[in-house]
């Protein structure tokens, strides 16, 4: 059973960069799957942030595109999220997840999520 | 962007009740729709994909139907462990978008 785990600082100051890592327990990030980031602000719904393929190809939500970067490190079996110039509106539980295949497939495995608070 | 309108936003039902949630897409998404279950502190769980296909290991009391713009998610007999928030999601077009969620509680 694939298990994903998000890690990173739980508190980020306004205007700084939020950085998260997603690691997983089995398999290879080079397998033919897309890997994604999703977030949920407190009391609100889910928002797709973006996704990446092992080749490094990325797909971003246009609402966030100017501030985000998603990348992979195949040697470490990890993928990453960076959000620049954060504000309080970026406070959310951040999830990493796997798309079922290489393309726009359902998200079949998710991490438990990590809460990131933006505050001074 | 494709807007996903989910209703109701919350509901209360008794154990054993039939529960129905609807999701409407702002444009035709064929059957490219999934349903997820979220519980606090747990990894979200994929329940239904391709609008009506039950994910492996998911109890058969969960079902989905619909195509085009109108979709339905049903729990045939509500169980205590089904207390959660449920979300629909379209994967027909980028950006991927979710419905607003339905919080299911016990009456």
Contacts between the chains, C-beta under 8 A, distances in Angstrom:
chain1	res1	chain2	res2	distance
A	4	B	43	7.6
A	36	B	96	8.0
A	40	B	38	8.0
A	45	B	87	6.8
A	45	B	98	5.7
A	45	B	99	7.1
A	45	B	100	4.8
A	45	B	101	4.9
A	46	B	36	7.9
A	46	B	38	7.9
A	46	B	87	5.7
A	46	B	89	7.5
A	46	B	98	4.2
A	46	B	101	7.4
A	47	B	98	7.2
A	48	B	95	5.8
A	48	B	96	4.1
A	48	B	97	6.9
A	48	B	98	7.2
A	59	B	94	6.2
A	61	B	95	4.4
A	61	B	96	8.0
A	62	B	1	8.0
A	62	B	95	6.3
A	63	B	95	7.3
A	95	B	43	7.8
A	95	B	44	6.7
A	97	B	44	7.6
A	100	B	49	7.5
A	104	B	32	7.5
A	104	B	91	4.5
A	104	B	92	7.5
A	104	B	94	7.1
A	104	B	96	6.9
A	105	B	49	7.9
A	105	B	91	6.6
A	106	B	34	4.2
A	106	B	46	5.6
A	106	B	49	4.1
A	106	B	50	8.0
A	106	B	89	7.5
A	106	B	91	6.3
A	107	B	34	7.4
A	107	B	36	7.5
A	107	B	44	7.7
A	107	B	46	6.4
A	107	B	89	7.7
A	108	B	46	5.0
A	108	B	49	7.9
A	108	B	55	7.3
A	109	B	43	7.7
A	110	B	43	4.4
A	110	B	44	4.5
A	110	B	45	7.6
A	111	B	43	6.0
A	112	B	41	6.7
A	112	B	42	6.3
A	112	B	43	4.8
A	113	B	43	7.4
A	113	B	44	8.0
